[in-house]
Amino acid sequence: MLVEAFAAGVFQTNCYVVAPGPGESAVVVDPGQDAEEGLREVLARHKLTPVAVLLTHGHMDHMWSVTPVCDGDDIPAWIHPEDRHMLADPLGSVGPMGQQIAAMYPGLEFREPRSVEVLADGAELELAGLRLTVDHTPGHTRGSVVFRSATEEGQPFLLAGDTLFQGGIGRTDLPGGDTDEMMASLRDKILSLPEETAVLPGHGPMTTVGQERASNPFVQGLTSAPGRHL
């Protein structure tokens, strides 16, 4: 399996490209600000054909480039219905911060891609020769999700968005955020996964479930959840 990431824009959001291998179809995860050039480079270098864009949530640093990427390649965007409204109005979904961003980028406008599909908790997506399981993980936003999969060799991995980082978790103080829901999502949907599960976060370096369970100060006391498998 091929998994490649690059940090996009001033927010340094990790954009991921996932494919069975070079020369295959691929899915794009969270194309943030100015992600188009980086995506073109990754896709061309590995001779990949994108078939879908997956969004872990609707915040603008994760969906900034979703419409040009989707409409440019005539592919759908997948997002949880609770966050779908953010595709057309991401600035209105981050409180006062949206006004600051609008002032920095005069004339900035967003709209939905031509094709949008909705994600459901527990759904099994079959895209680009990959099987990805969707887990609804509200807390950072109402519609936050993570995507679970595994390599052919059996290595589990998690595209975690802004739910879990190395040494941190997603903020819950923006509109739609909820600390209690975040703790429940972490406990029931993420920390219950096998320790060796690689965590590919929305920002910062890769980590593992075991590493975060042992050392992340934000999730201490949440480590007694029953085991769960991919």
N, CA, C and O of each residue as an XYZ file, in Angstrom:
920
protein
N       0.834     -1.196      0.000
C       0.000      0.000      0.000
C       0.867      1.245      0.000
O       1.936      1.275      0.610
N       0.395      2.266     -0.690
C       1.107      3.526     -0.778
C       0.338      4.569      0.033
O      -0.839      4.822     -0.226
N       1.007      5.165      1.007
C       0.439      6.266      1.785
C       1.462      7.387      1.800
O       2.572      7.215      2.303
N       1.091      8.537      1.247
C       2.020      9.667      1.233
C       1.293     10.896      1.756
O       0.103     11.085      1.501
N       2.024     11.728      2.492
C       1.441     12.924      3.089
C       2.324     14.127      2.818
O       3.536     14.003      2.644
N       1.695     15.293      2.784
C       2.439     16.543      2.761
C       1.622     17.571      3.527
O       0.396     17.486      3.581
N       2.310     18.546      4.122
C       1.644     19.590      4.910
C       1.277     20.745      3.997
O       2.136     21.290      3.304
N       0.001     21.123      3.992
C      -0.513     22.123      3.053
C      -0.838     23.434      3.743
O      -1.440     23.457      4.816
N      -0.426     24.535      3.105
C      -0.853     25.864      3.488
C      -0.288     26.370      4.797
O       0.548     25.722      5.428
N      -0.761     27.542      5.193
C      -0.261     28.171      6.417
C      -0.686     27.394      7.654
O      -0.068     27.528      8.711
N      -1.742     26.576      7.537
C      -2.198     25.787      8.669
C      -1.422     24.477      8.809
O      -1.570     23.761      9.799
N      -0.587     24.171      7.797
C       0.217     22.936      7.807
C      -0.646     21.701      8.080
O      -0.329     20.866      8.927
N      -1.731     21.618      7.341
C      -2.638     20.480      7.453
C      -2.103     19.316      6.638
O      -1.739     19.481      5.474
N      -2.054     18.152      7.241
C      -1.582     16.964      6.525
C      -2.623     16.523      5.503
O      -3.748     16.173      5.860
N      -2.239     16.543      4.234
C      -3.051     15.993      3.154
C      -2.473     14.631      2.801
O      -1.273     14.507      2.557
N      -3.317     13.613      2.772
C      -2.858     12.246      2.516
C      -3.344     11.748      1.160
O      -4.449     12.065      0.720
N      -2.501     10.968      0.517
C      -2.872     10.245     -0.698
C      -2.673      8.767     -0.391
O      -1.582      8.349     -0.004
N      -3.739      7.970     -0.566
C      -3.696      6.554     -0.219
C      -4.094      5.740     -1.444
O      -5.105      6.023     -2.086
N      -3.293      4.727     -1.764
C      -3.543      3.891     -2.940
C      -3.013      2.492     -2.687
O      -2.155      2.309     -1.823
N      -3.509      1.488     -3.427
C      -2.960      0.134     -3.281
C      -1.491      0.054     -3.691
O      -0.758     -0.812     -3.214
N      -1.060      0.958     -4.576
C       0.322      0.962     -5.027
C       0.481      1.934     -6.168
O      -0.501      2.530     -6.609
N       1.708      2.112     -6.666
C       1.942      3.012     -7.799
C       1.147      2.571     -9.025
O       0.938      1.380     -9.257
N       0.706      3.565     -9.806
C      -0.035      3.267    -11.022
C      -1.472      2.860    -10.808
O      -2.131      2.397    -11.739
N      -1.969      3.025     -9.602
C      -3.330      2.599     -9.268
C      -4.247      3.805     -9.075
O      -3.831      4.955     -9.221
N      -5.501      3.514     -8.744
C      -6.417      4.547     -8.298
C      -6.061      4.948     -6.875
O      -5.391      4.200     -6.164
N      -6.510      6.133     -6.457
C      -6.146      6.650     -5.139
C      -7.277      7.462     -4.548
O      -8.135      7.973     -5.267
N      -7.268      7.576     -3.209
C      -8.153      8.514     -2.523
C      -7.294      9.617     -1.921
O      -6.153      9.392     -1.516
N      -7.864     10.802     -1.873
C      -7.210     11.973     -1.286
C      -7.944     12.301      0.005
O      -9.174     12.329      0.036
N      -7.192     12.549      1.068
C      -7.793     12.848      2.362
C      -7.376     14.251      2.803
O      -6.188     14.548      2.929
N      -8.367     15.100      3.034
C      -8.174     16.449      3.591
C      -7.244     17.341      2.759
O      -6.141     17.665      3.200
N      -7.682     17.736      1.569
C      -6.885     18.674      0.770
C      -7.055     20.108      1.281
O      -8.044     20.771      0.968
N      -6.103     20.572      2.055
C      -6.196     21.878      2.696
C      -5.794     23.020      1.790
O      -5.818     22.903      0.565
N      -5.427     24.116      2.407
C      -5.093     25.329      1.667
C      -3.920     25.083      0.713
O      -2.892     24.527      1.099
N      -4.097     25.506     -0.526
C      -3.039     25.410     -1.543
C      -2.531     23.977     -1.718
O      -1.349     23.761     -1.987
N      -3.428     23.004     -1.564
C      -3.012     21.604     -1.683
C      -2.904     21.133     -3.120
O      -2.334     20.071     -3.372
N      -3.432     21.888     -4.067
C      -3.526     21.385     -5.438
C      -2.167     21.066     -6.049
O      -1.998     20.015     -6.667
N      -1.205     21.958     -5.882
C       0.105     21.722     -6.487
C       0.781     20.500     -5.882
O       1.339     19.676     -6.606
N       0.733     20.381     -4.568
C       1.321     19.214     -3.921
C       0.659     17.930     -4.352
O       1.328     16.917     -4.559
N      -0.671     17.966     -4.489
C      -1.380     16.780     -4.951
C      -0.969     16.389     -6.362
O      -0.728     15.215     -6.643
N      -0.890     17.365     -7.239
C      -0.489     17.063     -8.616
C       0.883     16.392     -8.640
O       1.114     15.457     -9.406
N       1.780     16.876     -7.801
C       3.133     16.309     -7.788
C       3.112     14.864     -7.309
O       3.741     13.998     -7.916
N       2.390     14.599     -6.221
C       2.322     13.235     -5.686
C       1.644     12.295     -6.677
O       2.137     11.196     -6.930
N       0.521     12.724     -7.234
C      -0.211     11.873     -8.169
C       0.609     11.578     -9.423
O       0.612     10.448     -9.911
N       1.300     12.586     -9.942
C       2.110     12.382    -11.146
C       3.307     11.479    -10.849
O       3.640     10.602    -11.646
N       3.944     11.693     -9.716
C       5.152     10.920     -9.397
C       4.834      9.439     -9.256
O       5.646      8.594     -9.633
N       3.669      9.115     -8.722
C       3.298      7.710     -8.524
C       2.321      7.203     -9.591
O       1.844      6.070     -9.520
N       2.029      8.059    -10.584
C       1.108      7.683    -11.664
C      -0.239      7.203    -11.106
O      -0.730      6.132    -11.463
N      -0.817      8.018    -10.227
C      -2.064      7.686     -9.557
C      -3.237      8.440    -10.171
O      -3.081      9.551    -10.677
N      -4.411      7.819    -10.119
C      -5.644      8.439    -10.588
C      -6.584      8.615     -9.408
O      -7.055      7.619     -8.859
N      -6.877      9.854     -8.993
C      -7.774     10.046     -7.853
C      -9.210      9.688     -8.202
O      -9.689      9.987     -9.296
N      -9.894      9.039     -7.254
C     -11.288      8.660     -7.478
C     -12.233      9.265     -6.447
O     -13.449      9.226     -6.638
N     -11.704      9.823     -5.357
C     -12.556     10.413     -4.323
C     -11.704     11.258     -3.387
O     -10.503     11.037     -3.234
N     -12.357     12.228     -2.770
C     -11.753     12.997     -1.679
C     -12.532     12.688     -0.411
O     -13.757     12.805     -0.387
N     -11.831     12.298      0.634
C     -12.435     12.032      1.931
C     -12.088     13.161      2.883
O     -10.936     13.590      2.953
N     -13.077     13.641      3.614
C     -12.863     14.722      4.568
C     -13.112     14.209      5.980
O     -14.171     13.653      6.273
N     -12.121     14.401      6.855
C     -12.292     13.992      8.247
C     -13.233     14.915      8.993
O     -13.850     14.503      9.975
N     -13.358     16.168      8.543
C     -14.316     17.111      9.098
C     -14.353     18.342      8.199
O     -13.621     18.418      7.213
N     -15.205     19.305      8.541
C     -15.447     20.400      7.622
C     -14.671     21.670      7.865
O     -14.921     22.656      7.171
N     -13.743     21.714      8.809
C     -12.993     22.951      9.033
C     -12.188     23.320      7.796
O     -11.690     22.451      7.080
N     -12.068     24.615      7.555
C     -11.527     25.095      6.286
C     -10.084     24.679      6.044
O      -9.670     24.539      4.894
N      -9.316     24.480      7.101
C      -7.929     24.080      6.867
C      -7.832     22.664      6.327
O      -6.769     22.251      5.864
N      -8.938     21.905      6.378
C      -8.949     20.539      5.850
C      -9.701     20.431      4.521
O      -9.508     19.471      3.775
N     -10.556     21.414      4.225
C     -11.373     21.309      2.999
C     -11.164     22.461      2.026
O     -11.911     22.595      1.056
N     -10.159     23.292      2.272
C      -9.958     24.513      1.489
C      -9.946     24.229     -0.022
O     -10.557     24.963     -0.798
N      -9.262     23.183     -0.424
C      -9.097     22.887     -1.859
C     -10.022     21.794     -2.364
O      -9.835     21.310     -3.481
N     -11.020     21.385     -1.575
C     -11.827     20.231     -1.967
C     -12.596     20.478     -3.256
O     -12.689     19.575     -4.087
N     -13.151     21.677     -3.451
C     -13.952     21.908     -4.656
C     -13.101     21.915     -5.929
O     -13.472     21.238     -6.887
N     -11.983     22.641     -5.990
C     -11.183     22.559     -7.212
C     -10.618     21.166     -7.464
O     -10.507     20.747     -8.617
N     -10.259     20.444     -6.406
C      -9.727     19.093     -6.608
C     -10.818     18.168     -7.131
O     -10.603     17.436     -8.098
N     -11.991     18.197     -6.495
C     -13.077     17.304     -6.910
C     -13.603     17.661     -8.296
O     -13.744     16.791     -9.155
N     -13.889     18.938     -8.510
C     -14.463     19.326     -9.799
C     -13.449     19.212    -10.922
O     -13.818     18.942    -12.065
N     -12.158     19.415    -10.606
C     -11.131     19.304    -11.629
C     -10.955     17.895    -12.148
O     -10.616     17.696    -13.314
N     -11.187     16.897    -11.275
C     -11.044     15.499    -11.679
C     -12.382     14.787    -11.774
O     -12.425     13.578    -12.001
N     -13.489     15.533    -11.602
C     -14.841     14.979    -11.687
C     -15.003     13.799    -10.727
O     -15.426     12.713    -11.122
N     -14.657     14.036     -9.452
C     -14.762     13.004     -8.426
C     -15.560     13.557     -7.247
O     -15.635     14.773     -7.075
N     -16.158     12.684     -6.431
C     -16.982     13.163     -5.316
C     -16.162     13.472     -4.067
O     -15.069     12.943     -3.864
N     -16.724     14.338     -3.248
C     -16.225     14.553     -1.895
C     -17.121     13.786     -0.930
O     -18.343     13.778     -1.077
N     -16.511     13.146      0.049
C     -17.245     12.414      1.071
C     -17.080     13.149      2.399
O     -15.959     13.444      2.812
N     -18.213     13.450      3.079
C     -18.182     14.179      4.338
C     -19.374     13.739      5.189
O     -20.406     13.336      4.653
N     -19.231     13.816      6.502
C     -20.356     13.476      7.378
C     -21.441     14.544      7.237
O     -21.124     15.727      7.110
N     -22.712     14.147      7.256
C     -23.782     15.128      7.049
C     -23.806     16.256      8.076
O     -24.272     17.352      7.766
N     -23.316     16.014      9.286
C     -23.293     17.071     10.307
C     -22.346     18.210      9.940
O     -22.502     19.331     10.426
N     -21.361     17.923      9.081
C     -20.394     18.950      8.677
C     -20.574     19.417      7.246
O     -19.800     20.246      6.768
N     -21.575     18.905      6.554
C     -21.711     19.235      5.135
C     -21.905     20.732      4.908
O     -21.417     21.269      3.913
N     -22.606     21.411      5.807
C     -22.849     22.849      5.620
C     -21.549     23.653      5.560
O     -21.528     24.755      5.014
N     -20.474     23.111      6.114
C     -19.201     23.823      6.129
C     -18.565     23.891      4.749
O     -17.710     24.745      4.515
N     -18.951     23.028      3.844
C     -18.377     23.069      2.499
C     -18.650     24.407      1.824
O     -17.800     24.934      1.106
N     -19.831     24.948      2.058
C     -20.193     26.226      1.444
C     -19.940     27.414      2.362
O     -19.852     28.552      1.901
N     -19.821     27.148      3.677
C     -19.645     28.261      4.618
C     -18.680     27.890      5.732
O     -19.072     27.876      6.898
N     -17.423     27.588      5.401
C     -16.466     27.242      6.458
C     -16.127     28.412      7.358
O     -15.819     28.211      8.533
N     -16.176     29.640      6.833
C     -15.838     30.806      7.647
C     -16.859     31.015      8.769
O     -16.509     31.455      9.864
N     -18.116     30.696      8.487
C     -19.147     30.866      9.495
C     -19.156     29.781     10.547
O     -19.941     29.838     11.494
N     -18.288     28.789     10.392
C     -18.296     27.634     11.285
C     -17.178     27.654     12.311
O     -17.014     26.697     13.068
N     -16.403     28.738     12.346
C     -15.280     28.799     13.298
C     -15.351     30.043     14.169
O     -14.341     30.463     14.735
N     -16.543     30.640     14.284
C     -16.717     31.767     15.170
C     -15.947     32.993     14.722
O     -15.771     33.211     13.523
N     -15.476     33.813     15.688
C     -14.745     35.044     15.365
C     -13.512     34.823     14.499
O     -13.097     35.722     13.767
N     -12.925     33.631     14.578
C     -11.755     33.329     13.753
C     -12.081     33.480     12.274
O     -11.226     33.874     11.481
N     -13.332     33.162     11.900
C     -13.720     33.284     10.504
C     -13.617     34.706      9.988
O     -13.238     34.929      8.838
N     -13.954     35.668     10.833
C     -13.845     37.070     10.431
C     -12.386     37.456     10.218
O     -12.069     38.203      9.293
N     -11.511     36.958     11.060
C     -10.091     37.252     10.915
C      -9.542     36.671      9.618
O      -8.772     37.325      8.916
N      -9.936     35.455      9.307
C      -9.460     34.806      8.081
C     -10.010     35.528      6.860
O      -9.297     35.723      5.875
N     -11.283     35.928      6.922
C     -11.879     36.661      5.803
C     -11.137     37.961      5.550
O     -10.968     38.360      4.398
N     -10.690     38.632      6.616
C      -9.938     39.871      6.452
C      -8.568     39.629      5.834
O      -8.046     40.487      5.123
N      -7.987     38.467      6.101
C      -6.680     38.126      5.548
C      -6.772     37.778      4.073
O      -5.817     37.987      3.324
N      -7.927     37.243      3.644
C      -8.098     36.786      2.262
C      -9.352     37.441      1.672
O     -10.384     36.782      1.549
N      -9.280     38.715      1.310
C     -10.460     39.412      0.765
C     -11.006     38.699     -0.475
O     -10.253     38.251     -1.340
N     -12.316     38.611     -0.533
C     -12.956     37.985     -1.681
C     -12.994     36.473     -1.631
O     -13.445     35.837     -2.584
N     -12.521     35.872     -0.520
C     -12.498     34.419     -0.400
C     -13.921     33.865     -0.393
O     -14.759     34.307      0.392
N     -14.189     32.903     -1.265
C     -15.504     32.284     -1.340
C     -15.364     30.768     -1.455
O     -14.381     30.259     -1.994
N     -16.350     30.073     -0.948
C     -16.372     28.615     -1.025
C     -17.732     28.160     -1.534
O     -18.735     28.859     -1.389
N     -17.744     26.976     -2.133
C     -18.990     26.334     -2.531
C     -18.790     24.831     -2.497
O     -17.662     24.340     -2.506
N     -19.895     24.112     -2.458
C     -19.813     22.649     -2.492
C     -19.253     22.173     -3.825
O     -19.487     22.809     -4.853
N     -18.515     21.060     -3.823
C     -18.197     20.413     -5.095
C     -19.483     19.967     -5.806
O     -20.549     19.888     -5.195
N     -19.360     19.685     -7.078
C     -20.549     19.258     -7.831
C     -21.113     17.943     -7.298
O     -22.324     17.726     -7.337
N     -20.246     17.072     -6.806
C     -20.689     15.760     -6.316
C     -20.265     15.588     -4.862
O     -19.082     15.665     -4.532
N     -21.252     15.354     -3.997
C     -20.994     15.160     -2.567
C     -21.695     13.888     -2.106
O     -22.877     13.683     -2.381
N     -20.962     13.047     -1.409
C     -21.514     11.837     -0.795
C     -21.389     11.979      0.719
O     -20.470     12.635      1.210
N     -22.317     11.362      1.462
C     -22.301     11.496      2.913
C     -21.797     10.219      3.578
O     -22.029      9.106      3.106
N     -21.101     10.424      4.690
C     -20.511      9.333      5.451
C     -21.405      8.963      6.627
O     -22.050      9.826      7.221
N     -21.440      7.677      6.958
C     -22.226      7.197      8.092
C     -21.334      6.394      9.026
O     -20.398      5.727      8.586
N     -21.627      6.461     10.300
C     -20.853      5.716     11.286
C     -20.901      4.224     10.983
O     -21.974      3.651     10.795
N     -19.734      3.608     10.937
C     -19.645      2.179     10.680
C     -19.664      1.787      9.221
O     -19.568      0.604      8.896
N     -19.788      2.764      8.331
C     -19.838      2.442      6.898
C     -18.524      1.844      6.428
O     -17.452      2.225      6.899
N     -18.615      0.907      5.499
C     -17.436      0.303      4.865
C     -17.340      0.859      3.451
O     -18.176      0.557      2.599
N     -16.318      1.669      3.206
C     -16.127      2.256      1.886
C     -15.189      1.386      1.064
O     -14.128      0.977      1.537
N     -15.587      1.110     -0.161
C     -14.746      0.390     -1.112
C     -14.385      1.380     -2.209
O     -15.162      1.606     -3.137
N     -13.210      1.962     -2.094
C     -12.776      3.005     -3.022
C     -11.330      2.746     -3.434
O     -10.487      2.429     -2.595
N     -11.050      2.882     -4.717
C      -9.685      2.764     -5.242
C      -9.032      1.446     -4.851
O      -7.820      1.392     -4.644
N      -9.818      0.396     -4.749
C      -9.255     -0.892     -4.357
C      -8.922     -0.975     -2.886
O      -8.230     -1.899     -2.460
N      -9.403     -0.021     -2.101
C      -9.155      0.016     -0.663
C     -10.461     -0.216      0.082
O     -11.541      0.080     -0.430
N     -10.355     -0.742      1.278
C     -11.509     -0.844      2.172
C     -11.219      0.024      3.389
O     -10.244     -0.196      4.106
N     -12.082      1.014      3.611
C     -11.922      1.928      4.730
C     -13.198      1.927      5.561
O     -14.301      2.042      5.025
N     -13.037      1.796      6.873
C     -14.174      1.829      7.787
C     -14.295      3.228      8.375
O     -13.303      3.820      8.802
N     -15.503      3.746      8.394
C     -15.775      5.091      8.902
C     -16.234      4.999     10.354
O     -17.132      4.223     10.681
N     -15.615      5.791     11.217
C     -16.086      5.934     12.592
C     -16.424      7.400     12.834
O     -15.584      8.279     12.642
N     -17.658      7.656     13.256
C     -18.073      9.009     13.625
C     -17.467      9.342     14.989
O     -17.705      8.634     15.968
N     -16.676     10.431     15.050
C     -15.969     10.790     16.277
C     -16.242     12.251     16.638
O     -15.325     13.072     16.590
N     -17.484     12.592     16.997
C     -17.781     13.986     17.329
C     -16.980     14.459     18.532
O     -16.547     13.670     19.371
N     -16.799     15.759     18.587
C     -16.028     16.360     19.667
C     -15.292     17.581     19.177
O     -15.448     18.671     19.727
N     -14.482     17.403     18.132
C     -13.819     18.546     17.500
C     -14.836     19.318     16.664
O     -14.907     20.545     16.738
N     -15.614     18.600     15.877
C     -16.811     19.126     15.215
C     -17.899     18.077     15.377
O     -17.626     16.948     15.783
N     -19.131     18.453     15.058
C     -20.234     17.498     15.175
C     -20.079     16.341     14.191
O     -20.492     15.216     14.471
N     -19.483     16.629     13.044
C     -19.376     15.619     12.001
C     -17.991     15.052     11.798
O     -17.701     14.506     10.734
N     -17.123     15.169     12.798
C     -15.775     14.602     12.653
C     -15.852     13.084     12.500
O     -16.666     12.418     13.139
N     -14.987     12.558     11.639
C     -14.867     11.117     11.452
C     -13.394     10.744     11.380
O     -12.529     11.590     11.153
N     -13.133      9.463     11.577
C     -11.823      8.887     11.292
C     -12.036      7.723     10.343
O     -13.136      7.177     10.252
N     -10.974      7.344      9.634
C     -11.035      6.241      8.677
C     -10.036      5.173      9.090
O      -8.850      5.457      9.260
N     -10.520      3.933      9.252
C      -9.666      2.816      9.630
C      -9.408      1.906      8.430
O     -10.296      1.680      7.607
N      -8.179      1.387      8.341
C      -7.862      0.404      7.316
C      -6.626     -0.378      7.759
O      -6.166     -0.250      8.894
N      -6.104     -1.180      6.851
C      -4.896     -1.948      7.144
C      -4.186     -2.241      5.839
O      -4.816     -2.342      4.787
N      -2.878     -2.377      5.910
C      -2.105     -2.747      4.740
C      -2.306     -4.230      4.432
O      -2.874     -4.964      5.240
N      -1.842     -4.664      3.274
C      -1.950     -6.080      2.918
C      -1.191     -6.956      3.897
O      -1.521     -8.128      4.080
N      -0.173     -6.385      4.524
C       0.605     -7.137      5.515
C      -0.076     -7.177      6.875
O       0.427     -7.803      7.807
N      -1.221     -6.509      6.990
C      -1.967     -6.543      8.236
C      -1.674     -5.416      9.201
O      -2.155     -5.442     10.334
N      -0.887     -4.409      8.782
C      -0.604     -3.285      9.656
C      -1.809     -2.340      9.697
O      -2.148     -1.732      8.681
N      -2.456     -2.209     10.857
C      -3.607     -1.306     10.928
C      -3.170      0.154     10.961
O      -2.131      0.492     11.527
N      -3.978      1.010     10.346
C      -3.696      2.439     10.417
C      -4.999      3.214     10.468
O      -6.056      2.730     10.063
N      -4.888      4.439     10.982
C      -6.043      5.284     11.232
C      -5.772      6.681     10.706
O      -4.803      7.321     11.115
N      -6.615      7.162      9.805
C      -6.575      8.547      9.357
C      -7.424      9.334     10.342
O      -8.653      9.286     10.288
N      -6.761     10.064     11.251
C      -7.400     10.533     12.475
C      -7.913     11.964     12.422
O      -8.580     12.402     13.360
N      -7.624     12.713     11.349
C      -8.072     14.093     11.303
C      -7.585     14.877     12.516
O      -6.426     14.764     12.914
N      -8.481     15.675     13.101
C      -8.120     16.471     14.268
C      -8.696     15.889     15.552
O      -8.921     16.615     16.520
N      -8.935     14.585     15.561
C      -9.405     13.951     16.785
C      -8.251     13.612     17.718
O      -8.349     13.818     18.927
N      -7.154     13.093     17.163
C      -6.001     12.716     17.986
C      -4.714     13.097     17.276
O      -4.545     12.839     16.084
N      -3.803     13.719     18.032
C      -2.473     14.071     17.542
C      -1.422     13.386     18.408
O      -1.737     12.789     19.437
N      -0.174     13.481     17.974
C       0.914     13.050     18.840
C       0.982     14.005     20.029
O       1.319     15.178     19.872
N       0.663     13.505     21.203
C       0.722     14.299     22.419
C      -0.415     15.268     22.617
O      -0.351     16.093     23.529
N      -1.459     15.209     21.803
C      -2.556     16.157     21.934
C      -3.848     15.624     21.350
O      -3.896     14.516     20.815
N      -4.900     16.432     21.459
C      -6.199     16.111     20.875
C      -6.742     17.375     20.225
O      -6.212     18.465     20.443
N      -7.790     17.235     19.431
C      -8.378     18.382     18.771
C      -9.078     19.311     19.750
O      -9.631     18.864     20.755
N      -9.053     20.590     19.455
C      -9.706     21.577     20.318
C     -11.216     21.414     20.252
O     -11.764     20.971     19.243
N     -11.878     21.778     21.342
C     -13.329     21.609     21.421
C     -14.041     22.925     21.704
O     -15.225     22.928     22.041
N     -13.327     24.052     21.569
C     -13.901     25.342     21.927
C     -14.476     26.107     20.740
O     -14.948     27.231     20.911
N     -14.448     25.530     19.552
C     -15.047     26.164     18.383
C     -16.505     25.720     18.246
O     -16.893     24.720     18.849
N     -17.325     26.441     17.466
C     -18.713     26.023     17.283
C     -18.805     24.557     16.847
O     -18.097     24.119     15.940
N     -19.691     23.811     17.512
C     -19.842     22.391     17.214
C     -18.932     21.494     18.028
O     -19.083     20.272     18.000
N     -17.991     22.078     18.753
C     -17.104     21.281     19.588
C     -17.762     20.909     20.902
O     -18.629     21.631     21.395
N     -17.350     19.778     21.475
C     -17.932     19.322     22.734
C     -16.910     18.425     23.438
O     -16.542     17.374     22.914
N     -16.459     18.835     24.607
C     -15.406     18.095     25.307
C     -15.863     16.703     25.716
O     -15.115     15.737     25.564
N     -17.080     16.588     26.230
C     -17.561     15.262     26.651
C     -17.651     14.314     25.464
O     -17.293     13.141     25.573
N     -18.131     14.822     24.326
C     -18.202     13.970     23.135
C     -16.807     13.594     22.658
O     -16.592     12.468     22.209
N     -15.855     14.521     22.750
C     -14.483     14.217     22.348
C     -13.909     13.084     23.199
O     -13.298     12.155     22.671
N     -14.105     13.162     24.505
C     -13.571     12.120     25.385
C     -14.202     10.762     25.074
O     -13.523      9.736     25.076
N     -15.514     10.771     24.805
C     -16.181      9.517     24.470
C     -15.671      8.960     23.143
O     -15.471      7.752     23.009
N     -15.461      9.843     22.161
C     -14.941      9.390     20.864
C     -13.554      8.784     21.012
O     -13.262      7.731     20.445
N     -12.708      9.453     21.773
C     -11.347      8.942     21.981
C     -11.381      7.597     22.690
O     -10.688      6.663     22.287
N     -12.184      7.495     23.743
C     -12.241      6.269     24.529
C     -12.807      5.098     23.731
O     -12.247      4.002     23.733
N     -13.926      5.345     23.047
C     -14.670      4.236     22.444
C     -14.234      3.903     21.022
O     -14.345      2.753     20.596
N     -13.735      4.903     20.275
C     -13.457      4.685     18.868
C     -11.974      4.592     18.541
O     -11.613      4.000     17.524
N     -11.100      5.160     19.372
C      -9.680      5.210     19.013
C      -8.805      4.450     20.007
O      -8.037      3.576     19.604
N      -8.909      4.766     21.292
C      -8.026      4.111     22.262
C      -8.348      2.637     22.433
O      -7.561      1.898     23.024
N      -9.485      2.200     21.926
C      -9.851      0.786     21.980
C      -9.246     -0.025     20.847
O      -9.404     -1.245     20.805
N      -8.551      0.644     19.919
C      -7.914     -0.064     18.805
C      -6.596     -0.710     19.255
O      -6.059     -0.335     20.297
N      -6.072     -1.662     18.499
C      -4.802     -2.305     18.869
C      -3.670     -1.293     19.015
O      -3.620     -0.299     18.291
N      -2.777     -1.546     19.941
C      -1.693     -0.621     20.242
C      -0.840     -0.293     19.025
O      -0.339      0.825     18.900
N      -0.673     -1.258     18.128
C       0.214     -1.047     16.983
C      -0.432     -0.223     15.866
O       0.214      0.055     14.856
N      -1.696      0.170     16.035
C      -2.368      0.951     15.006
C      -1.642      2.272     14.768
O      -1.490      3.073     15.690
N      -1.198      2.496     13.547
C      -0.543      3.757     13.196
C      -1.598      4.851     13.100
O      -2.633      4.676     12.455
N      -1.327      5.976     13.744
C      -2.241      7.116     13.729
C      -1.667      8.185     12.814
O      -0.587      8.719     13.068
N      -2.400      8.496     11.741
C      -1.991      9.508     10.776
C      -2.852     10.737     11.037
O      -3.991     10.795     10.572
N      -2.332     11.730     11.777
C      -3.160     12.842     12.244
C      -3.304     13.951     11.212
O      -2.621     13.968     10.188
N      -4.209     14.876     11.510
C      -4.430     16.004     10.622
C      -3.323     17.037     10.664
O      -3.182     17.833      9.735
N      -2.540     17.037     11.725
C      -1.412     17.948     11.871
C      -0.312     17.222     12.633
O      -0.588     16.427     13.531
N       0.925     17.500     12.270
C       2.037     16.939     13.019
C       2.405     15.527     12.605
O       1.862     14.992     11.639
N       3.345     14.914     13.354
C       3.901     13.620     12.953
C       2.992     12.441     13.276
O       2.072     12.532     14.089
N       3.287     11.339     12.611
C       2.590     10.084     12.852
C       2.890      9.586     14.258
O       3.941      9.886     14.824
N       1.954      8.824     14.815
C       2.152      8.207     16.115
C       1.452      6.848     16.093
O       1.092      6.358     15.022
N       1.259      6.241     17.249
C       0.514      4.987     17.346
C      -0.479      5.085     18.492
O      -0.333      5.913     19.391
N      -1.490      4.228     18.446
C      -2.457      4.192     19.534
C      -1.764      3.863     20.844
O      -2.057      4.473     21.873
N      -0.844      2.901     20.815
C      -0.146      2.521     22.040
C       0.665      3.665     22.621
O       0.667      3.871     23.835
N       1.359      4.416     21.764
C       2.152      5.537     22.244
C       1.275      6.590     22.903
O       1.619      7.121     23.959
N       0.136      6.890     22.275
C      -0.746      7.920     22.838
C      -1.438      7.419     24.101
O      -1.629      8.184     25.047
N      -1.809      6.164     24.126
C      -2.430      5.608     25.321
C      -1.486      5.706     26.518
O      -1.918      5.922     27.651
N      -0.178      5.542     26.245
C       0.798      5.532     27.325
C       1.270      6.915     27.742
O       1.599      7.130     28.909
N       1.307      7.875     26.785
C       2.007      9.125     27.097
C       1.219     10.401     26.840
O       1.647     11.473     27.268
N       0.097     10.322     26.163
C      -0.650     11.544     25.837
C      -1.400     12.017     27.084
O      -2.288     11.311     27.564
N      -1.063     13.200     27.622
C      -1.689     13.628     28.884
C      -3.178     13.894     28.766
O      -3.879     13.902     29.778
N      -3.683     14.116     27.543
C      -5.088     14.451     27.361
C      -6.000     13.227     27.398
O      -7.219     13.371     27.489
N      -5.427     12.027     27.330
C      -6.266     10.832     27.297
C      -6.023      9.913     28.478
O      -6.538      8.795     28.507
N      -5.254     10.360     29.443
C      -5.047      9.530     30.617
C      -6.374      9.325     31.339
O      -7.170     10.253     31.481
N      -6.597      8.088     31.794
C      -7.862      7.752     32.424
C      -8.902      7.254     31.447
O      -9.984      6.830     31.852
N      -8.584      7.301     30.150
C      -9.519      6.801     29.141
C      -9.055      5.481     28.554
O      -9.575      5.045     27.527
N      -8.095      4.843     29.183
C      -7.426      3.693     28.563
C      -8.016      2.354     28.958
O      -7.437      1.313     28.646
N      -9.155      2.354     29.637
C      -9.722      1.082     30.075
C     -10.823      0.560     29.157
O     -11.542     -0.377     29.506
N     -10.947      1.173     27.979
C     -11.988      0.733     27.060
C     -11.711     -0.675     26.576
O     -10.546     -1.059     26.467
N     -12.740     -1.462     26.280
C     -12.532     -2.833     25.787
C     -11.865     -2.836     24.429
O     -12.010     -1.891     23.654
N     -11.132     -3.899     24.142
C     -10.397     -3.997     22.892
C     -11.319     -4.090     21.687
O     -12.431     -4.610     21.779
N     -10.847     -3.587     20.567
C     -11.627     -3.570     19.328
C     -10.655     -3.853     18.197
O      -9.474     -3.518     18.293
N     -11.133     -4.458     17.143
C     -10.246     -4.834     16.039
C     -10.762     -4.274     14.727
O     -11.943     -3.959     14.583
N      -9.847     -4.159     13.772
C     -10.224     -3.642     12.465
C     -11.115     -4.625     11.735
O     -11.535     -4.359     10.609
